[in-house]
Amino acid sequence: MGGGISELRPIYQGCRALTLALARLSCYIYYGYVVYYRKIIELEEELKVVSNNMKSLEIAEQEVRVFILFYFASVLKSVKNIR
């Protein structure tokens, strides 16, 4: 027990290794957070694009239905005029 500082050296080295390991771990956690956060943003942007595409398709579908109705109405009118 009379060694003084030399007895504390292993404790110091252990604490230093633990501190470095914790710092490294916090970097990994932060990096993982950043990666997943970016992925979430990317998926949200893709969802907006898909939503806009669906809206466009719904509008196009409505336009096609109106066109078909007018087309059949004009065909029926033409058939009535022939008779």
Secondary structure, DSSP 4 states (H G I P E B T S, - for coil): -TTTHHHHHHHHHHHHHHHHHHHHHHHHHHHHHHHHHHHHHHHHHHHHHHHHHHHHHHHHHHHHHHHHHHHHHHHHHHHHHH-
